[in-house]
Amino acid sequence: MKIRDLFRAVFPPILFNPIYAATRMAKLRRRTGDAGRYTVDFFEGHAFAWAPLIEQYQPKSYLEVGSLEGMSASFFIRQAGALSELSVHCIDTWEGGVEHLSGGKMEMAMSSVEARFDHNVSKAISAVPNRVRLVKHRDQSHRALACLINQGLENSFDFAYIDGSHQAPDVLIDAVLSFKLVRTGGILVFDDYLWAEEQGHLTDPLRSPKLAIDSFVNVNIRKLEVFYSRSGQLVVRKTSC
C-alpha cells in the first residue's frame, strides 16, 4: 500500500467527513455572518487567503467559473460588497462534472444545487450595504466566456476565480478566456491546483487541472506574476495584455 493510501485509510478525506465539514462551515458562518444553505465545503480553507487580497486590491468586478452552491461567490460579495458596489458574473451548468457523477471522486446530488446557489448568493447580496449586480450564466464555460468577450468585456474584470471543470483541456480553455477578460493588474485564482482524479492506484494528468494551469502560466509568464500557491490554489496577477 502506498503511503498516500495508508494516510487516507487512517484519515478520511476531510471534505466528505460530515462532522469536520459541519465544523468548517460553522466557522465560516461565524466569520462572515453567512447563513447560507450548504451541503459541502470546498472553500472555507481558502477564506484566510482571499480576505487580504480583497482588502488590498478592493475589486469591484468578479468573474467566477464554477459556482456550485455559491460559497465562494457569497464570501466575495460579503467581503468586497462592504467596500464598494460590485458587478458579479457566475458561470456554471449546475449539472456537475464527471467527478460529481455516481462513483466519482466528489459524488454529489446535483438536482437542487442551483436553488441553493440562488438562495445563498441572494442572502449575501442582502447583507452588504452596497449595490451588487449579479449576472448568472447557466451554460458551458467556454460559451459563456466567449459571449462575455463578444459583449466587449475584455480586459475589464478585477478578480477571476477558475473552479469549473477539472479536466485539463477544459481548464486550459477557461484560463485562456478568463485571462482575456481580466484587466491588467487584476487577480486570477485557480482552484484545485494539485487535485487529481484517481483511477485505481494511478492518476491521469489530463483529468486534473495542474497540467493545464502550468501550461497556461508558462506560456504567459511575461504577462503575469505568480503570487503564491497555497491551500491547493494558485494565485496570479495579470501584468500586461
C-alpha positions, 0 to 999 in steps of 0.5 A: 500500500502506498503511503498516500493510501495508508494516510487516507485509510487512517484519515478520511478525506476531510471534505466528505467527513460530515462532522469536520465539514459541519465544523468548517462551515460553522466557522465560516458562518461565524466569520462572515455572518453567512447563513447560507444553505450548504451541503459541502465545503470546498472553500472555507480553507481558502477564506484566510487567503482571499480576505487580504487580497480583497482588502488590498486590491478592493475589486469591484468586478468578479468573474467566477467559473464554477459556482456550485452552491455559491460559497465562494461567490457569497464570501466575495460579495460579503467581503468586497460588497462592504467596500464598494458596489460590485458587478458579479458574473457566475458561470456554471451548468449546475449539472456537475462534472464527471467527478460529481457523477455516481462513483466519482471522486466528489459524488454529489446530488446535483438536482437542487444545487442551483436553488441553493446557489440562488438562495445563498448568493441572494442572502449575501447580496442582502447583507452588504450595504452596497449595490451588487449586480449579479449576472448568472450564466447557466451554460458551458464555460467556454460559451459563456466566456466567449459571449462575455468577450463578444459583449466587449468585456475584455480586459475589464474584470478585477478578480477571476476565480477558475473552479469549473471543470477539472479536466485539463483541456477544459481548464486550459480553455477557461484560463485562456478566456478568463485571462482575456477578460481580466484587466491588467493588474487584476487577480486570477485564482485557480482552484484545485491546483494539485487535485487529481482524479484517481483511477485505481492506484494511478492518476491521469494528468489530463483529468486534473487541472495542474497540467493545464494551469502550468501550461497556461502560466508558462506560456504567459509568464511575461504577462503575469506574476505568480503570487503564491500557491497555497491551500491547493490554489494558485494565485496570479496577477495579470501584468500586461495584455 
